[in-house]
Amino acid sequence: MAGPYTTDCPPGGENADSWVRRGMACTRRRKYTDAIESFGRALGYDQDSVEALLGRGNALYALERYEDALAAYDRALEVAPDRPAIHLARSNALTALGRAEEAVAAYERAMGLRRRRERE
């Protein structure tokens, strides 16, 4: 019997973390639509889940939905502005959109944050 969650991804659960884990598993299996849905479910439990926002952005990026990916990354930065991975992902989306200057600035911000963390 087919249902909305009958892929080879693990089942979700009753909290954000379980849906993030499902979304990550779906992403690894390149089931990006399922991943996006799973990250969306995670955000239903915790709208500020940085892992769900970043995962959603990455899945959207994989589907070449760059504007949507950028929006997810921007929302993630509202919650966690000092996470280098988010700035780096944002740089990739901006590059894909042909926004080179903004992409370079996002990349430089990511590298600056990484260097700062290494010194701490």
Backbone as XML, in Angstrom:
<?xml version="1.0"?>
<chain id="A" units="angstrom">
  <residue number="1" name="MET">
    <atom name="N" x="0.846" y="-1.183" z="0.000"/>
    <atom name="CA" x="0.000" y="0.000" z="0.000"/>
    <atom name="C" x="0.885" y="1.238" z="0.000"/>
  </residue>
  <residue number="2" name="ALA">
    <atom name="N" x="0.705" y="2.106" z="-0.947"/>
    <atom name="CA" x="1.527" y="3.309" z="-1.047"/>
    <atom name="C" x="0.920" y="4.434" z="-0.233"/>
  </residue>
  <residue number="3" name="GLY">
    <atom name="N" x="1.765" y="5.155" z="0.448"/>
    <atom name="CA" x="1.362" y="6.327" z="1.223"/>
    <atom name="C" x="2.374" y="7.431" z="1.001"/>
  </residue>
  <residue number="4" name="PRO">
    <atom name="N" x="2.207" y="8.562" z="1.662"/>
    <atom name="CA" x="3.095" y="9.683" z="1.413"/>
    <atom name="C" x="4.515" y="9.457" z="1.913"/>
  </residue>
  <residue number="5" name="TYR">
    <atom name="N" x="4.754" y="8.470" z="2.780"/>
    <atom name="CA" x="6.089" y="8.266" z="3.343"/>
    <atom name="C" x="6.567" y="6.844" z="3.113"/>
  </residue>
  <residue number="6" name="THR">
    <atom name="N" x="6.347" y="6.297" z="1.941"/>
    <atom name="CA" x="6.704" y="4.906" z="1.673"/>
    <atom name="C" x="7.928" y="4.796" z="0.773"/>
  </residue>
  <residue number="7" name="THR">
    <atom name="N" x="8.884" y="5.687" z="0.934"/>
    <atom name="CA" x="10.127" y="5.570" z="0.194"/>
    <atom name="C" x="11.074" y="4.697" z="1.007"/>
  </residue>
  <residue number="8" name="ASP">
    <atom name="N" x="12.276" y="4.538" z="0.532"/>
    <atom name="CA" x="13.238" y="3.790" z="1.320"/>
    <atom name="C" x="13.914" y="4.665" z="2.377"/>
  </residue>
  <residue number="9" name="CYS">
    <atom name="N" x="13.356" y="5.822" z="2.638"/>
    <atom name="CA" x="13.818" y="6.670" z="3.733"/>
    <atom name="C" x="13.159" y="6.181" z="5.023"/>
  </residue>
  <residue number="10" name="PRO">
    <atom name="N" x="13.826" y="6.371" z="6.161"/>
    <atom name="CA" x="13.230" y="5.923" z="7.418"/>
    <atom name="C" x="11.987" y="6.738" z="7.747"/>
  </residue>
  <residue number="11" name="PRO">
    <atom name="N" x="11.149" y="6.245" z="8.644"/>
    <atom name="CA" x="9.959" y="7.015" z="9.021"/>
    <atom name="C" x="10.333" y="8.235" z="9.849"/>
  </residue>
  <residue number="12" name="GLY">
    <atom name="N" x="9.446" y="9.199" z="9.861"/>
    <atom name="CA" x="9.607" y="10.370" z="10.718"/>
    <atom name="C" x="9.066" y="10.035" z="12.089"/>
  </residue>
  <residue number="13" name="GLY">
    <atom name="N" x="8.790" y="11.031" z="12.871"/>
    <atom name="CA" x="8.297" y="10.788" z="14.222"/>
    <atom name="C" x="7.482" y="11.947" z="14.737"/>
  </residue>
  <residue number="14" name="GLU">
    <atom name="N" x="7.533" y="12.114" z="16.022"/>
    <atom name="CA" x="6.712" y="13.134" z="16.674"/>
    <atom name="C" x="7.538" y="14.304" z="17.183"/>
  </residue>
  <residue number="15" name="ASN">
    <atom name="N" x="8.672" y="14.576" z="16.536"/>
    <atom name="CA" x="9.474" y="15.735" z="16.918"/>
    <atom name="C" x="10.322" y="16.181" z="15.726"/>
  </residue>
  <residue number="16" name="ALA">
    <atom name="N" x="10.874" y="17.372" z="15.846"/>
    <atom name="CA" x="11.652" y="17.938" z="14.748"/>
    <atom name="C" x="12.873" y="17.095" z="14.416"/>
  </residue>
  <residue number="17" name="ASP">
    <atom name="N" x="13.573" y="16.619" z="15.428"/>
    <atom name="CA" x="14.799" y="15.863" z="15.180"/>
    <atom name="C" x="14.565" y="14.619" z="14.334"/>
  </residue>
  <residue number="18" name="SER">
    <atom name="N" x="13.485" y="13.908" z="14.592"/>
    <atom name="CA" x="13.225" y="12.693" z="13.813"/>
    <atom name="C" x="12.958" y="13.028" z="12.349"/>
  </residue>
  <residue number="19" name="TRP">
    <atom name="N" x="12.294" y="14.143" z="12.098"/>
    <atom name="CA" x="12.029" y="14.535" z="10.714"/>
    <atom name="C" x="13.295" y="15.067" z="10.039"/>
  </residue>
  <residue number="20" name="VAL">
    <atom name="N" x="14.158" y="15.729" z="10.810"/>
    <atom name="CA" x="15.447" y="16.159" z="10.247"/>
    <atom name="C" x="16.258" y="14.931" z="9.856"/>
  </residue>
  <residue number="21" name="ARG">
    <atom name="N" x="16.322" y="13.937" z="10.742"/>
    <atom name="CA" x="17.062" y="12.710" z="10.424"/>
    <atom name="C" x="16.498" y="12.052" z="9.166"/>
  </residue>
  <residue number="22" name="ARG">
    <atom name="N" x="15.179" y="12.032" z="9.049"/>
    <atom name="CA" x="14.557" y="11.456" z="7.846"/>
    <atom name="C" x="14.941" y="12.268" z="6.618"/>
  </residue>
  <residue number="23" name="GLY">
    <atom name="N" x="14.883" y="13.582" z="6.742"/>
    <atom name="CA" x="15.246" y="14.446" z="5.622"/>
    <atom name="C" x="16.684" y="14.250" z="5.182"/>
  </residue>
  <residue number="24" name="MET">
    <atom name="N" x="17.585" y="14.085" z="6.147"/>
    <atom name="CA" x="18.992" y="13.838" z="5.828"/>
    <atom name="C" x="19.151" y="12.494" z="5.114"/>
  </residue>
  <residue number="25" name="ALA">
    <atom name="N" x="18.442" y="11.483" z="5.597"/>
    <atom name="CA" x="18.515" y="10.162" z="4.963"/>
    <atom name="C" x="17.976" y="10.224" z="3.535"/>
  </residue>
  <residue number="26" name="CYS">
    <atom name="N" x="16.873" y="10.926" z="3.342"/>
    <atom name="CA" x="16.314" y="11.065" z="1.992"/>
    <atom name="C" x="17.286" y="11.817" z="1.086"/>
  </residue>
  <residue number="27" name="THR">
    <atom name="N" x="17.937" y="12.838" z="1.627"/>
    <atom name="CA" x="18.915" y="13.595" z="0.848"/>
    <atom name="C" x="20.067" y="12.690" z="0.422"/>
  </residue>
  <residue number="28" name="ARG">
    <atom name="N" x="20.569" y="11.885" z="1.336"/>
    <atom name="CA" x="21.662" y="10.963" z="0.988"/>
    <atom name="C" x="21.241" y="10.001" z="-0.116"/>
  </residue>
  <residue number="29" name="ARG">
    <atom name="N" x="19.962" y="9.665" z="-0.154"/>
    <atom name="CA" x="19.448" y="8.749" z="-1.177"/>
    <atom name="C" x="18.997" y="9.497" z="-2.437"/>
  </residue>
  <residue number="30" name="ARG">
    <atom name="N" x="19.225" y="10.789" z="-2.457"/>
    <atom name="CA" x="18.861" y="11.664" z="-3.571"/>
    <atom name="C" x="17.362" y="11.706" z="-3.813"/>
  </residue>
  <residue number="31" name="LYS">
    <atom name="N" x="16.602" y="11.552" z="-2.770"/>
    <atom name="CA" x="15.139" y="11.666" z="-2.828"/>
    <atom name="C" x="14.794" y="13.056" z="-2.290"/>
  </residue>
  <residue number="32" name="TYR">
    <atom name="N" x="15.105" y="14.051" z="-3.108"/>
    <atom name="CA" x="15.061" y="15.431" z="-2.657"/>
    <atom name="C" x="13.655" y="15.931" z="-2.356"/>
  </residue>
  <residue number="33" name="THR">
    <atom name="N" x="12.670" y="15.505" z="-3.123"/>
    <atom name="CA" x="11.297" y="15.922" z="-2.843"/>
    <atom name="C" x="10.852" y="15.390" z="-1.491"/>
  </residue>
  <residue number="34" name="ASP">
    <atom name="N" x="11.171" y="14.130" z="-1.201"/>
    <atom name="CA" x="10.856" y="13.568" z="0.110"/>
    <atom name="C" x="11.614" y="14.298" z="1.208"/>
  </residue>
  <residue number="35" name="ALA">
    <atom name="N" x="12.857" y="14.656" z="0.924"/>
    <atom name="CA" x="13.664" y="15.385" z="1.904"/>
    <atom name="C" x="13.032" y="16.735" z="2.223"/>
  </residue>
  <residue number="36" name="ILE">
    <atom name="N" x="12.620" y="17.454" z="1.189"/>
    <atom name="CA" x="11.996" y="18.768" z="1.393"/>
    <atom name="C" x="10.753" y="18.631" z="2.245"/>
  </residue>
  <residue number="37" name="GLU">
    <atom name="N" x="9.952" y="17.621" z="1.954"/>
    <atom name="CA" x="8.740" y="17.380" z="2.738"/>
    <atom name="C" x="9.094" y="17.066" z="4.196"/>
  </residue>
  <residue number="38" name="SER">
    <atom name="N" x="10.111" y="16.262" z="4.394"/>
    <atom name="CA" x="10.522" y="15.900" z="5.753"/>
    <atom name="C" x="11.035" y="17.112" z="6.521"/>
  </residue>
  <residue number="39" name="PHE">
    <atom name="N" x="11.861" y="17.926" z="5.880"/>
    <atom name="CA" x="12.351" y="19.127" z="6.548"/>
    <atom name="C" x="11.201" y="20.082" z="6.854"/>
  </residue>
  <residue number="40" name="GLY">
    <atom name="N" x="10.219" y="20.131" z="5.966"/>
    <atom name="CA" x="9.035" y="20.934" z="6.234"/>
    <atom name="C" x="8.275" y="20.445" z="7.453"/>
  </residue>
  <residue number="41" name="ARG">
    <atom name="N" x="8.171" y="19.127" z="7.597"/>
    <atom name="CA" x="7.530" y="18.565" z="8.785"/>
    <atom name="C" x="8.316" y="18.919" z="10.037"/>
  </residue>
  <residue number="42" name="ALA">
    <atom name="N" x="9.644" y="18.862" z="9.951"/>
    <atom name="CA" x="10.486" y="19.246" z="11.091"/>
    <atom name="C" x="10.223" y="20.695" z="11.480"/>
  </residue>
  <residue number="43" name="LEU">
    <atom name="N" x="10.097" y="21.552" z="10.474"/>
    <atom name="CA" x="9.845" y="22.970" z="10.743"/>
    <atom name="C" x="8.471" y="23.195" z="11.346"/>
  </residue>
  <residue number="44" name="GLY">
    <atom name="N" x="7.547" y="22.270" z="11.105"/>
    <atom name="CA" x="6.243" y="22.347" z="11.757"/>
    <atom name="C" x="6.352" y="22.154" z="13.259"/>
  </residue>
  <residue number="45" name="TYR">
    <atom name="N" x="7.324" y="21.392" z="13.680"/>
    <atom name="CA" x="7.578" y="21.185" z="15.110"/>
    <atom name="C" x="8.465" y="22.283" z="15.698"/>
  </residue>
  <residue number="46" name="ASP">
    <atom name="N" x="9.423" y="22.758" z="14.899"/>
    <atom name="CA" x="10.371" y="23.775" z="15.367"/>
    <atom name="C" x="10.728" y="24.671" z="14.197"/>
  </residue>
  <residue number="47" name="GLN">
    <atom name="N" x="10.059" y="25.810" z="14.107"/>
    <atom name="CA" x="10.256" y="26.708" z="12.970"/>
    <atom name="C" x="11.658" y="27.311" z="12.916"/>
  </residue>
  <residue number="48" name="ASP">
    <atom name="N" x="12.408" y="27.205" z="14.011"/>
    <atom name="CA" x="13.763" y="27.736" z="14.058"/>
    <atom name="C" x="14.830" y="26.646" z="13.981"/>
  </residue>
  <residue number="49" name="SER">
    <atom name="N" x="14.479" y="25.453" z="13.527"/>
    <atom name="CA" x="15.453" y="24.378" z="13.409"/>
    <atom name="C" x="16.432" y="24.693" z="12.286"/>
  </residue>
  <residue number="50" name="VAL">
    <atom name="N" x="17.645" y="25.052" z="12.681"/>
    <atom name="CA" x="18.663" y="25.410" z="11.705"/>
    <atom name="C" x="18.972" y="24.218" z="10.808"/>
  </residue>
  <residue number="51" name="GLU">
    <atom name="N" x="19.024" y="23.027" z="11.392"/>
    <atom name="CA" x="19.325" y="21.836" z="10.583"/>
    <atom name="C" x="18.237" y="21.590" z="9.544"/>
  </residue>
  <residue number="52" name="ALA">
    <atom name="N" x="16.980" y="21.809" z="9.912"/>
    <atom name="CA" x="15.882" y="21.638" z="8.954"/>
    <atom name="C" x="15.944" y="22.701" z="7.856"/>
  </residue>
  <residue number="53" name="LEU">
    <atom name="N" x="16.223" y="23.936" z="8.238"/>
    <atom name="CA" x="16.302" y="25.015" z="7.250"/>
    <atom name="C" x="17.464" y="24.797" z="6.290"/>
  </residue>
  <residue number="54" name="LEU">
    <atom name="N" x="18.619" y="24.426" z="6.826"/>
    <atom name="CA" x="19.781" y="24.173" z="5.985"/>
    <atom name="C" x="19.545" y="22.946" z="5.097"/>
  </residue>
  <residue number="55" name="GLY">
    <atom name="N" x="18.991" y="21.893" z="5.679"/>
    <atom name="CA" x="18.701" y="20.690" z="4.894"/>
    <atom name="C" x="17.703" y="20.957" z="3.789"/>
  </residue>
  <residue number="56" name="ARG">
    <atom name="N" x="16.680" y="21.734" z="4.118"/>
    <atom name="CA" x="15.675" y="22.093" z="3.105"/>
    <atom name="C" x="16.335" y="22.875" z="1.970"/>
  </residue>
  <residue number="57" name="GLY">
    <atom name="N" x="17.175" y="23.837" z="2.350"/>
    <atom name="CA" x="17.879" y="24.616" z="1.337"/>
    <atom name="C" x="18.751" y="23.740" z="0.457"/>
  </residue>
  <residue number="58" name="ASN">
    <atom name="N" x="19.451" y="22.802" z="1.063"/>
    <atom name="CA" x="20.327" y="21.914" z="0.291"/>
    <atom name="C" x="19.539" y="21.028" z="-0.674"/>
  </residue>
  <residue number="59" name="ALA">
    <atom name="N" x="18.397" y="20.535" z="-0.231"/>
    <atom name="CA" x="17.554" y="19.706" z="-1.106"/>
    <atom name="C" x="16.981" y="20.545" z="-2.252"/>
  </residue>
  <residue number="60" name="LEU">
    <atom name="N" x="16.558" y="21.757" z="-1.946"/>
    <atom name="CA" x="16.056" y="22.654" z="-2.987"/>
    <atom name="C" x="17.161" y="22.983" z="-3.993"/>
  </residue>
  <residue number="61" name="TYR">
    <atom name="N" x="18.358" y="23.215" z="-3.482"/>
    <atom name="CA" x="19.500" y="23.492" z="-4.353"/>
    <atom name="C" x="19.760" y="22.311" z="-5.289"/>
  </residue>
  <residue number="62" name="ALA">
    <atom name="N" x="19.696" y="21.106" z="-4.743"/>
    <atom name="CA" x="19.932" y="19.901" z="-5.554"/>
    <atom name="C" x="18.915" y="19.783" z="-6.688"/>
  </residue>
  <residue number="63" name="LEU">
    <atom name="N" x="17.722" y="20.325" z="-6.472"/>
    <atom name="CA" x="16.682" y="20.314" z="-7.510"/>
    <atom name="C" x="16.762" y="21.552" z="-8.409"/>
  </residue>
  <residue number="64" name="GLU">
    <atom name="N" x="17.836" y="22.332" z="-8.234"/>
    <atom name="CA" x="18.069" y="23.549" z="-9.007"/>
    <atom name="C" x="16.993" y="24.606" z="-8.779"/>
  </residue>
  <residue number="65" name="ARG">
    <atom name="N" x="16.416" y="24.577" z="-7.601"/>
    <atom name="CA" x="15.439" y="25.596" z="-7.193"/>
    <atom name="C" x="16.198" y="26.627" z="-6.347"/>
  </residue>
  <residue number="66" name="TYR">
    <atom name="N" x="17.061" y="27.378" z="-7.013"/>
    <atom name="CA" x="18.031" y="28.217" z="-6.334"/>
    <atom name="C" x="17.415" y="29.366" z="-5.540"/>
  </residue>
  <residue number="67" name="GLU">
    <atom name="N" x="16.384" y="30.001" z="-6.064"/>
    <atom name="CA" x="15.725" y="31.087" z="-5.321"/>
    <atom name="C" x="15.124" y="30.550" z="-4.014"/>
  </residue>
  <residue number="68" name="ASP">
    <atom name="N" x="14.463" y="29.397" z="-4.103"/>
    <atom name="CA" x="13.871" y="28.791" z="-2.909"/>
    <atom name="C" x="14.955" y="28.365" z="-1.923"/>
  </residue>
  <residue number="69" name="ALA">
    <atom name="N" x="16.050" y="27.826" z="-2.449"/>
    <atom name="CA" x="17.168" y="27.435" z="-1.588"/>
    <atom name="C" x="17.728" y="28.659" z="-0.874"/>
  </residue>
  <residue number="70" name="LEU">
    <atom name="N" x="17.906" y="29.744" z="-1.609"/>
    <atom name="CA" x="18.421" y="30.979" z="-1.028"/>
    <atom name="C" x="17.506" y="31.479" z="0.086"/>
  </residue>
  <residue number="71" name="ALA">
    <atom name="N" x="16.205" y="31.399" z="-0.117"/>
    <atom name="CA" x="15.256" y="31.823" z="0.919"/>
    <atom name="C" x="15.411" y="30.965" z="2.179"/>
  </residue>
  <residue number="72" name="ALA">
    <atom name="N" x="15.612" y="29.666" z="2.000"/>
    <atom name="CA" x="15.812" y="28.776" z="3.157"/>
    <atom name="C" x="17.107" y="29.132" z="3.880"/>
  </residue>
  <residue number="73" name="TYR">
    <atom name="N" x="18.177" y="29.389" z="3.126"/>
    <atom name="CA" x="19.442" y="29.759" z="3.744"/>
    <atom name="C" x="19.335" y="31.097" z="4.475"/>
  </residue>
  <residue number="74" name="ASP">
    <atom name="N" x="18.628" y="32.056" z="3.859"/>
    <atom name="CA" x="18.455" y="33.351" z="4.513"/>
    <atom name="C" x="17.697" y="33.204" z="5.831"/>
  </residue>
  <residue number="75" name="ARG">
    <atom name="N" x="16.691" y="32.358" z="5.835"/>
    <atom name="CA" x="15.934" y="32.115" z="7.077"/>
    <atom name="C" x="16.840" y="31.442" z="8.117"/>
  </residue>
  <residue number="76" name="ALA">
    <atom name="N" x="17.674" y="30.509" z="7.687"/>
    <atom name="CA" x="18.604" y="29.851" z="8.608"/>
    <atom name="C" x="19.568" y="30.870" z="9.217"/>
  </residue>
  <residue number="77" name="LEU">
    <atom name="N" x="19.998" y="31.840" z="8.418"/>
    <atom name="CA" x="20.907" y="32.860" z="8.925"/>
    <atom name="C" x="20.247" y="33.771" z="9.942"/>
  </residue>
  <residue number="78" name="GLU">
    <atom name="N" x="18.934" y="33.940" z="9.845"/>
    <atom name="CA" x="18.223" y="34.708" z="10.866"/>
    <atom name="C" x="18.350" y="34.040" z="12.231"/>
  </residue>
  <residue number="79" name="VAL">
    <atom name="N" x="18.365" y="32.712" z="12.228"/>
    <atom name="CA" x="18.437" y="31.938" z="13.462"/>
    <atom name="C" x="19.882" y="31.749" z="13.922"/>
  </residue>
  <residue number="80" name="ALA">
    <atom name="N" x="20.784" y="31.512" z="12.982"/>
    <atom name="CA" x="22.178" y="31.193" z="13.311"/>
    <atom name="C" x="23.128" y="31.952" z="12.382"/>
  </residue>
  <residue number="81" name="PRO">
    <atom name="N" x="23.311" y="33.246" z="12.609"/>
    <atom name="CA" x="24.115" y="34.050" z="11.688"/>
    <atom name="C" x="25.601" y="33.716" z="11.667"/>
  </residue>
  <residue number="82" name="ASP">
    <atom name="N" x="26.091" y="32.972" z="12.641"/>
    <atom name="CA" x="27.517" y="32.667" z="12.724"/>
    <atom name="C" x="27.876" y="31.259" z="12.272"/>
  </residue>
  <residue number="83" name="ARG">
    <atom name="N" x="26.990" y="30.584" z="11.551"/>
    <atom name="CA" x="27.282" y="29.229" z="11.050"/>
    <atom name="C" x="27.913" y="29.320" z="9.662"/>
  </residue>
  <residue number="84" name="PRO">
    <atom name="N" x="29.203" y="29.008" z="9.550"/>
    <atom name="CA" x="29.881" y="29.105" z="8.249"/>
    <atom name="C" x="29.206" y="28.280" z="7.148"/>
  </residue>
  <residue number="85" name="ALA">
    <atom name="N" x="28.699" y="27.103" z="7.473"/>
    <atom name="CA" x="28.090" y="26.238" z="6.454"/>
    <atom name="C" x="26.912" y="26.910" z="5.768"/>
  </residue>
  <residue number="86" name="ILE">
    <atom name="N" x="26.176" y="27.705" z="6.504"/>
    <atom name="CA" x="25.018" y="28.385" z="5.910"/>
    <atom name="C" x="25.494" y="29.448" z="4.918"/>
  </residue>
  <residue number="87" name="HIS">
    <atom name="N" x="26.505" y="30.219" z="5.315"/>
    <atom name="CA" x="27.048" y="31.243" z="4.405"/>
    <atom name="C" x="27.637" y="30.603" z="3.148"/>
  </residue>
  <residue number="88" name="LEU">
    <atom name="N" x="28.306" y="29.471" z="3.317"/>
    <atom name="CA" x="28.887" y="28.774" z="2.169"/>
    <atom name="C" x="27.789" y="28.264" z="1.229"/>
  </residue>
  <residue number="89" name="ALA">
    <atom name="N" x="26.742" y="27.665" z="1.794"/>
    <atom name="CA" x="25.623" y="27.187" z="0.980"/>
    <atom name="C" x="24.950" y="28.362" z="0.265"/>
  </residue>
  <residue number="90" name="ARG">
    <atom name="N" x="24.819" y="29.470" z="0.982"/>
    <atom name="CA" x="24.223" y="30.674" z="0.402"/>
    <atom name="C" x="25.073" y="31.170" z="-0.764"/>
  </residue>
  <residue number="91" name="SER">
    <atom name="N" x="26.395" y="31.117" z="-0.604"/>
    <atom name="CA" x="27.308" y="31.509" z="-1.678"/>
    <atom name="C" x="27.085" y="30.661" z="-2.924"/>
  </residue>
  <residue number="92" name="ASN">
    <atom name="N" x="26.908" y="29.370" z="-2.739"/>
    <atom name="CA" x="26.663" y="28.476" z="-3.881"/>
    <atom name="C" x="25.369" y="28.830" z="-4.595"/>
  </residue>
  <residue number="93" name="ALA">
    <atom name="N" x="24.310" y="29.102" z="-3.826"/>
    <atom name="CA" x="23.027" y="29.467" z="-4.438"/>
    <atom name="C" x="23.140" y="30.785" z="-5.193"/>
  </residue>
  <residue number="94" name="LEU">
    <atom name="N" x="23.825" y="31.746" z="-4.589"/>
    <atom name="CA" x="24.008" y="33.037" z="-5.252"/>
    <atom name="C" x="24.814" y="32.884" z="-6.546"/>
  </residue>
  <residue number="95" name="THR">
    <atom name="N" x="25.825" y="32.030" z="-6.518"/>
    <atom name="CA" x="26.607" y="31.761" z="-7.731"/>
    <atom name="C" x="25.713" y="31.173" z="-8.816"/>
  </residue>
  <residue number="96" name="ALA">
    <atom name="N" x="24.889" y="30.203" z="-8.434"/>
    <atom name="CA" x="23.984" y="29.570" z="-9.398"/>
    <atom name="C" x="22.999" y="30.581" z="-9.996"/>
  </residue>
  <residue number="97" name="LEU">
    <atom name="N" x="22.680" y="31.606" z="-9.227"/>
    <atom name="CA" x="21.757" y="32.644" z="-9.698"/>
    <atom name="C" x="22.475" y="33.752" z="-10.473"/>
  </residue>
  <residue number="98" name="GLY">
    <atom name="N" x="23.798" y="33.637" z="-10.606"/>
    <atom name="CA" x="24.552" y="34.640" z="-11.349"/>
    <atom name="C" x="24.812" y="35.913" z="-10.561"/>
  </residue>
  <residue number="99" name="ARG">
    <atom name="N" x="24.702" y="35.849" z="-9.258"/>
    <atom name="CA" x="24.901" y="37.024" z="-8.396"/>
    <atom name="C" x="26.299" y="36.936" z="-7.766"/>
  </residue>
  <residue number="100" name="ALA">
    <atom name="N" x="27.303" y="37.129" z="-8.627"/>
    <atom name="CA" x="28.694" y="36.868" z="-8.273"/>
    <atom name="C" x="29.204" y="37.694" z="-7.094"/>
  </residue>
  <residue number="101" name="GLU">
    <atom name="N" x="28.950" y="38.990" z="-7.079"/>
    <atom name="CA" x="29.460" y="39.825" z="-5.986"/>
    <atom name="C" x="28.902" y="39.393" z="-4.638"/>
  </residue>
  <residue number="102" name="GLU">
    <atom name="N" x="27.622" y="39.117" z="-4.595"/>
    <atom name="CA" x="27.010" y="38.657" z="-3.356"/>
    <atom name="C" x="27.556" y="37.283" z="-2.957"/>
  </residue>
  <residue number="103" name="ALA">
    <atom name="N" x="27.808" y="36.443" z="-3.962"/>
    <atom name="CA" x="28.348" y="35.107" z="-3.699"/>
    <atom name="C" x="29.733" y="35.204" z="-3.072"/>
  </residue>
  <residue number="104" name="VAL">
    <atom name="N" x="30.557" y="36.084" z="-3.603"/>
    <atom name="CA" x="31.902" y="36.265" z="-3.053"/>
    <atom name="C" x="31.821" y="36.770" z="-1.618"/>
  </residue>
  <residue number="105" name="ALA">
    <atom name="N" x="30.937" y="37.719" z="-1.361"/>
    <atom name="CA" x="30.787" y="38.252" z="-0.003"/>
    <atom name="C" x="30.337" y="37.161" z="0.965"/>
  </residue>
  <residue number="106" name="ALA">
    <atom name="N" x="29.411" y="36.314" z="0.539"/>
    <atom name="CA" x="28.939" y="35.223" z="1.399"/>
    <atom name="C" x="30.057" y="34.214" z="1.644"/>
  </residue>
  <residue number="107" name="TYR">
    <atom name="N" x="30.835" y="33.920" z="0.619"/>
    <atom name="CA" x="31.962" y="32.997" z="0.750"/>
    <atom name="C" x="33.004" y="33.564" z="1.719"/>
  </residue>
  <residue number="108" name="GLU">
    <atom name="N" x="33.330" y="34.829" z="1.558"/>
    <atom name="CA" x="34.303" y="35.464" z="2.449"/>
    <atom name="C" x="33.812" y="35.467" z="3.887"/>
  </residue>
  <residue number="109" name="ARG">
    <atom name="N" x="32.535" y="35.676" z="4.089"/>
    <atom name="CA" x="31.958" y="35.632" z="5.440"/>
    <atom name="C" x="32.110" y="34.225" z="6.019"/>
  </residue>
  <residue number="110" name="ALA">
    <atom name="N" x="31.834" y="33.207" z="5.223"/>
    <atom name="CA" x="31.975" y="31.817" z="5.680"/>
    <atom name="C" x="33.416" y="31.529" z="6.091"/>
  </residue>
  <residue number="111" name="MET">
    <atom name="N" x="34.365" y="31.939" z="5.266"/>
    <atom name="CA" x="35.772" y="31.668" z="5.570"/>
    <atom name="C" x="36.222" y="32.456" z="6.796"/>
  </residue>
  <residue number="112" name="GLY">
    <atom name="N" x="35.748" y="33.678" z="6.940"/>
    <atom name="CA" x="36.081" y="34.478" z="8.116"/>
    <atom name="C" x="35.561" y="33.829" z="9.395"/>
  </residue>
  <residue number="113" name="LEU">
    <atom name="N" x="34.370" y="33.313" z="9.345"/>
    <atom name="CA" x="33.800" y="32.635" z="10.514"/>
    <atom name="C" x="34.568" y="31.361" z="10.830"/>
  </residue>
  <residue number="114" name="ARG">
    <atom name="N" x="34.974" y="30.629" z="9.798"/>
    <atom name="CA" x="35.766" y="29.406" z="10.018"/>
    <atom name="C" x="37.105" y="29.727" z="10.660"/>
  </residue>
  <residue number="115" name="ARG">
    <atom name="N" x="37.773" y="30.764" z="10.171"/>
    <atom name="CA" x="39.061" y="31.152" z="10.756"/>
    <atom name="C" x="38.890" y="31.575" z="12.200"/>
  </residue>
  <residue number="116" name="ARG">
    <atom name="N" x="37.838" y="32.303" z="12.483"/>
    <atom name="CA" x="37.583" y="32.753" z="13.852"/>
    <atom name="C" x="37.350" y="31.561" z="14.770"/>
  </residue>
  <residue number="117" name="ARG">
    <atom name="N" x="36.601" y="30.575" z="14.309"/>
    <atom name="CA" x="36.349" y="29.367" z="15.117"/>
    <atom name="C" x="37.635" y="28.583" z="15.365"/>
  </residue>
  <residue number="118" name="GLU">
    <atom name="N" x="38.499" y="28.547" z="14.361"/>
    <atom name="CA" x="39.770" y="27.826" z="14.519"/>
    <atom name="C" x="40.658" y="28.476" z="15.575"/>
  </residue>
  <residue number="119" name="ARG">
    <atom name="N" x="40.575" y="29.791" z="15.700"/>
    <atom name="CA" x="41.382" y="30.514" z="16.684"/>
    <atom name="C" x="40.830" y="30.371" z="18.098"/>
  </residue>
  <residue number="120" name="GLU">
    <atom name="N" x="39.564" y="30.060" z="18.203"/>
    <atom name="CA" x="38.940" y="29.978" z="19.543"/>
    <atom name="C" x="39.283" y="28.712" z="20.261"/>
  </residue>
</chain>
